[in-house]
Amino acid sequence: MVGYIIHVMQMDKNTTILVVAIVAIVAIGAVAAVVMTGGGSGEKKSDAVGRLQVYGNADNDDYLDGDDMDLIKSIADGKTKWDKKKNPYADANADGAVNSKDVEHFQKILDGKSCLMYYTDFYGDVDYVHYPVTGNIGVNYVYGLQVGQTLGFYDRITAAISSVINNYDEEFYPGLKEMDDIGSDSDAAVFVDNVLAADVSCVLGFYDFNKNLKEAFHASTVPIDLINLPYARCGAGNPVDAIITTGALMGCLDEAREYAAFYDDTMEYIGSKTSELPAGNKAVLLFNPNDYSTVGVDTYGADGSQLGDAWVVFNLPLIDDADHSKSAYVTMQIESPNITDADYLVVVFGTSALSYDSTIADGYKVFEQKLEFLKGTKAYQNKHIVGVGFVPIGTYLGISELPLMANAIWGDVFDEEYGYEMLEEFYTKFTHVPAGYDFENSGYYHVYSMSRGAKQGPLRGPRLNRLIECERSGSERGKCV
């Protein structure tokens, strides 16, 4: 039996495995109100409630349906008083009132007929698309490619700005090098001309763009839609909201809810074990430390702004103990008490530190280099420093890393095998990661832990466990796959 297990372990290291985890889908209703504020001179602002931030979502859930119509009708008929704070999206045509025009407008949305669909954008302003959004799509950042894959419209993305085409891998984004190059978005007028020349009707993936672009898009004689939502650089928003809202705008709300269900299930898993952890753990998120004096820190800004990796990590039961008096990215002295006295430190590797084909051994060498600068911290002494790549964790996709990160921090509470199963299920379902990619031996997606020393990676993978259980049950060996 011992020889058999050793043989199976060797096979497992060289075999492509597809793990499908069965998850419980948790229906989450309306969530707590989040007030979004932002830029935009003289533009109407919106109080964002719920995750689906599209006008017409009167009841603040994750659906556009008859329940919304019933509430809109009730308000329009005077049977229900309109509470603008509680139900801002009952104003389906975003004109400041709820009446028969909103009933007519929302019916067009339900019927998939041509109309303007209004939504809350990155800055908390009211923007719109020409619904239903048809035709070719362009992106000005990699987020747009990712969202297209997650929501199922990647095949409609035919154009991207030069930096996206030149800097990202076709292995992740099939056909990228053949997409139309629409140049740079730095000059609004030129960019609009490039978009029109590429026969693109919608551009998405923005996160902090020149606001003149929005005006130029709306002024175009040929309609061009702009979808600007916080997929990673989050402002005061939330990537889950961004995905669900994009799903409504692009007519793929079912796919967006699948992502939201994965997020909900992940958070239920984290929450179910939080009671087993000591309370009050303070953490600081260090971005690529390279010397002994200062380090960049990803954190929550005083206004609630955040970066994608901060949003992901602080979904865990950790208290962000960085300097919140500035923006979502600050520079701090490594000898600052916030860092030296933190219970946990999370080191985020820069984008050049790990490549897609890095091994776990490669990644651990990078991790060791970063640890050198942190030897004077309490977290180092207690072996409470973990490392993770910025690219896997820095966008809305990073939620897939949470179970593994929880395991790297609290290995006796969170299960590593479950983490790898969820990671592989997520990327198989929501991205175009190459088929058969070996997540368990990938340095790119691994979460590094001091407590494991140089022995990183799974001690027993999910496939091995299935083989062991299959053997114990007396099944024929050839069927144990």
Sequence and secondary structure as in RCSB ss.txt:
>XXXX:A:sequence
MVGYIIHVMQMDKNTTILVVAIVAIVAIGAVAAVVMTGGGSGEKKSDAVGRLQVYGNADNDDYLDGDDMDLIKSI
ADGKTKWDKKKNPYADANADGAVNSKDVEHFQKILDGKSCLMYYTDFYGDVDYVHYPVTGNIGVNYVYGLQVGQT
LGFYDRITAAISSVINNYDEEFYPGLKEMDDIGSDSDAAVFVDNVLAADVSCVLGFYDFNKNLKEAFHASTVPID
LINLPYARCGAGNPVDAIITTGALMGCLDEAREYAAFYDDTMEYIGSKTSELPAGNKAVLLFNPNDYSTVGVDTY
GADGSQLGDAWVVFNLPLIDDADHSKSAYVTMQIESPNITDADYLVVVFGTSALSYDSTIADGYKVFEQKLEFLK
GTKAYQNKHIVGVGFVPIGTYLGISELPLMANAIWGDVFDEEYGYEMLEEFYTKFTHVPAGYDFENSGYYHVYSM
SRGAKQGPLRGPRLNRLIECERSGSERGKCV
>XXXX:A:secstr
 HHHHHHHHHHHHTS                         TT  B    SS  BTT TT SS  SHHHHHHHHHH
HTTSS   TTT GGG TT SS  SHHHHHHHHHHHHT SEEEEEE TTSBEEEEEES  SEEEESSHHHHHHHHH
HT GGGEEEE HHHHHHS TTTSTTGGGSEE   SSSHHHHHHHHHHTTEEEEEEESS  HHHHHHHHH SS  E
EEE  SSS BTS HHHHHHHHHHHTT HHHHHHHHHHHHHHHHHHHHHHTTS S  EEEEEE   SSSEEEEE  
 TTS B HHHHHHTTSS EE S  SS SEEEEETTSHHHHT SEEEEEE TTT  TT  HHHHHHHHHHHHGGGT
TSHHHHTT EEEEEHHHHSSGGGGGGHHHHHHHHSTTTS HHHHHHHHHHHHHHHS   TT  GGG TTT  EEG
GGTT  S SS HHHHHHHHHHHTT  GGG  
